[in-house]
Amino acid sequence: MLGKFLELALVSADTGGAWQQYQQLGFVPAETGDIWSHAYGVVACQGLAIGLHAAADEPQSIVFVRPDVAALHRELAARGVEAEQARLGADAFNELTLREPGGMAIRVLEARSFSPPLELPEQTRLGRFLSLSLPCADMEEVAAFWSRLDMPTHTVTDPWDGMAVAGTPLAYHARRNLAEPALLFCSSQLPDTGWVKEAGLRPAKSLPALRHREHSLLRDPAGLAAVVAAATEMGPSV
């Protein structure tokens, strides 16, 4: 219903610097269009595109793209799903915003804002991307929310118990495990302290929820949490 996952949108005070840092982490750049009046860059790997915006209403948001956003707006209303904002009309770039149960904004655009790279790396310097995992207080509420959007969910167990949204890179974890969104990766070799500093990442304390598993918790160039778990302990991608 929402269309195709487009990007994780992040606001950055230095979009150019963050864009370059992500490339140093093994992401590749994408060609952007002129939809936005502010500075905007995109980097990607297999399964994930990150849009770096100089300005936006939300510091982080999940972006989908599909045609006929006005029809989506009507269908959401019929299903009792409230759109927080809607910009619709023949003379406007159609866009609407709703919010998932954990509070993350979901934006749906009528057209792509970048062209995907021809080749996407399977491995970044953080490892293989698994999911963008969001904190959740009630998994049943999350499942019901996505079900109303005709987007089924299923349970996952790696690297922790949670839930994934089919057809997207989105997953959920218990808020007690980590109270913020995180990019999840698996790697055959965890990053060492020297490399972390060289890459401009900030290490954080290990997570009690993963005390049984070798892992690293880092902050990426835009301040987003990244969890890198040892591949030998990690199950298949969600």
VOGU-3710 file (C-alpha; in Angstrom, 3 decimals, decimal comma):
1> mlgkflelal> 0,000/0,000/0,000  2,708/2,489/0,913  4,718/1,576/-2,156  8,433/0,832/-2,274  10,874/1,685/0,501  13,004/4,566/-0,744  15,342/5,768/1,992  16,084/6,376/5,613  16,112/10,182/5,676  18,502/11,853/8,119
11> vsadtggawq> 19,015/15,547/8,775  22,682/16,514/8,873  24,251/19,896/9,548  27,058/18,884/7,176  25,479/16,839/4,407  28,642/16,889/2,288  30,834/15,697/5,144  28,399/12,951/6,145  28,038/11,908/2,484  31,802/11,496/2,201
21> qyqqlgfvpa> 32,085/9,644/5,530  29,467/7,110/4,526  31,408/6,439/1,350  34,498/5,808/3,482  32,362/3,219/5,285  31,787/1,399/2,002  28,476/2,882/0,854  28,219/4,142/-2,722  26,715/7,463/-3,856  23,483/7,769/-5,802
31> etgdiwshay> 22,538/10,417/-8,332  20,007/12,809/-6,813  17,349/14,893/-8,535  16,255/18,471/-7,918  13,082/17,767/-5,925  14,439/19,357/-2,748  15,602/22,959/-2,501  18,003/22,103/0,335  21,330/20,253/0,063  20,697/16,536/-0,359
41> gvvacqglai> 22,879/13,496/-0,937  22,236/9,739/-0,967  24,446/6,758/-0,217  23,465/3,121/-0,483  24,405/-0,504/0,013  22,420/-3,653/-0,660  19,126/-3,318/1,200  19,469/0,290/2,337  19,611/3,849/1,004  20,343/6,748/3,344
51> glhaaadepq> 19,221/10,226/2,327  21,209/13,044/3,939  19,159/16,240/4,101  20,259/19,708/5,155  16,704/20,452/6,334  13,512/18,553/7,178  10,665/18,585/9,695  11,989/15,432/11,392  15,587/14,502/12,268  14,888/10,957/11,063
61> sivfvrpdva> 12,128/9,565/8,880  11,322/6,515/6,780  10,474/7,316/3,165  8,421/5,291/0,689  7,558/6,140/-2,905  4,427/5,305/-4,937  2,233/6,900/-7,595  -1,133/8,512/-6,808  -0,504/9,608/-3,243  -3,937/11,270/-3,217
71> alhrelaarg> -5,591/7,861/-3,694  -3,464/6,481/-0,859  -4,657/9,322/1,364  -8,285/8,390/0,713  -7,648/4,688/1,304  -5,835/5,346/4,573  -8,769/7,416/5,804  -11,167/4,591/4,883  -9,071/2,203/6,960  -8,915/4,499/9,966
81> veaeqarlga> -5,225/5,326/9,523  -4,702/9,023/10,108  -2,249/10,969/8,002  -0,448/13,539/10,110  0,216/15,806/7,146  -0,806/15,746/3,502  0,358/17,962/0,651  -1,799/17,109/-2,333  -2,809/18,796/-5,552  -2,013/19,127/-9,221
91> dafneltlre> 0,380/22,020/-8,588  2,285/20,387/-5,698  4,741/17,560/-5,194  2,350/15,152/-3,507  3,503/13,858/-0,151  1,911/12,618/3,028  3,195/11,786/6,485  1,972/9,277/9,040  3,607/7,892/12,152  4,396/4,323/13,171
101> pggmairvle> 3,647/3,233/16,760  7,137/4,017/18,072  6,927/7,606/16,861  9,057/7,502/13,696  7,626/9,581/10,853  6,746/7,686/7,658  6,667/9,834/4,522  5,230/8,735/1,192  6,363/10,607/-1,943  4,817/10,549/-5,420
111> arsfspplel> 8,196/10,197/-7,184  11,752/9,082/-6,503  14,231/11,695/-5,308  17,312/9,790/-6,543  18,365/7,148/-9,021  19,698/3,935/-7,457  23,320/3,031/-8,257  23,782/0,334/-10,886  25,832/-1,770/-8,456  25,321/-1,923/-4,714
121> peqtrlgrfl> 27,938/-3,363/-2,365  26,880/-6,403/-0,369  29,524/-5,638/2,240  30,292/-2,287/3,846  33,129/-1,686/6,266  30,549/-2,273/9,005  29,661/-5,624/7,483  26,538/-6,821/5,715  23,433/-4,720/6,311  20,575/-6,608/7,952
131> slslpcadme> 17,853/-4,142/8,908  16,862/-0,763/10,213  15,489/-1,759/13,604  13,091/0,520/15,491  12,346/0,475/19,232  8,955/-0,901/20,183  6,928/-1,055/23,415  4,176/-3,344/22,068  4,836/-5,806/19,233  1,119/-6,555/18,834
141> evaafwsrld> 0,415/-2,862/18,256  3,166/-2,757/15,635  1,794/-5,847/13,861  -1,716/-4,349/13,836  -0,457/-1,037/12,448  1,352/-2,620/9,492  -1,486/-5,081/8,922  -3,847/-2,145/8,305  -1,415/-1,113/5,571  -1,477/-4,603/3,988
151> mpthtvtdpw> 2,163/-5,096/5,003  2,563/-8,341/6,962  5,098/-8,816/9,746  6,929/-11,880/11,015  8,986/-12,662/14,091  12,782/-12,694/14,055  15,292/-13,894/16,629  18,631/-12,495/15,427  20,375/-10,602/16,847  17,529/-10,373/19,365
161> dgmavagtpl> 13,831/-11,244/19,487  11,810/-8,862/17,382  9,632/-8,386/14,346  10,309/-7,558/10,686  8,071/-5,879/8,106  7,956/-8,019/4,973  9,247/-6,462/1,769  11,124/-3,691/3,561  14,410/-3,353/5,490  12,413/-2,426/8,604
171> ayharrnlae> 12,442/-4,432/11,818  11,532/-3,833/15,457  13,237/-4,588/18,749  12,083/-4,256/22,354  12,646/-0,743/23,661  14,308/-2,206/26,758  17,038/-3,603/24,493  17,818/-0,237/22,911  15,669/2,863/23,219  16,503/4,224/19,767
181> pallfcssql> 16,571/3,147/16,121  19,658/1,245/14,986  21,200/-0,012/11,785  21,999/-3,714/12,224  24,982/-5,312/10,493  26,778/-8,623/10,749  30,493/-8,991/10,140  33,114/-11,714/10,246  35,404/-9,253/11,997  34,258/-6,646/14,479
191> pdtgwvkeag> 35,753/-3,164/14,006  38,786/-2,436/16,190  39,192/0,760/18,181  41,751/2,284/15,818  39,585/1,781/12,764  36,511/3,148/14,563  38,304/6,417/15,330  39,791/6,617/11,843  36,333/6,189/10,317  34,890/8,997/12,422
201> lrpakslpal> 32,611/6,673/14,391  31,992/6,887/18,108  32,036/3,690/20,196  29,398/3,179/22,880  28,920/0,737/25,738  27,965/-2,809/24,804  24,309/-3,792/25,050  23,154/-6,034/27,912  20,579/-7,533/25,544  23,472/-8,898/23,456
211> rhrehsllrd> 25,766/-9,913/26,297  25,668/-13,483/24,948  26,958/-12,295/21,575  30,102/-10,545/20,488  29,135/-7,145/19,091  29,962/-3,460/18,832  27,648/-0,485/19,323  28,757/2,557/17,344  27,438/5,954/16,347  27,572/6,643/12,635
221> paglaavvaa> 28,412/10,001/10,978  24,829/11,271/11,412  24,591/10,126/15,044  22,500/7,050/14,283  23,256/3,906/16,286  24,845/1,008/14,412  25,036/-2,475/15,932  27,662/-4,763/14,389  27,264/-8,389/15,469  29,735/-11,187/14,853
231> atemgpsv> 28,710/-13,092/11,721  29,540/-16,454/13,302  26,834/-15,770/15,872  24,388/-14,143/13,508  21,511/-15,770/11,665  20,387/-14,908/8,144  19,203/-11,460/7,198  15,639/-10,553/8,111
//
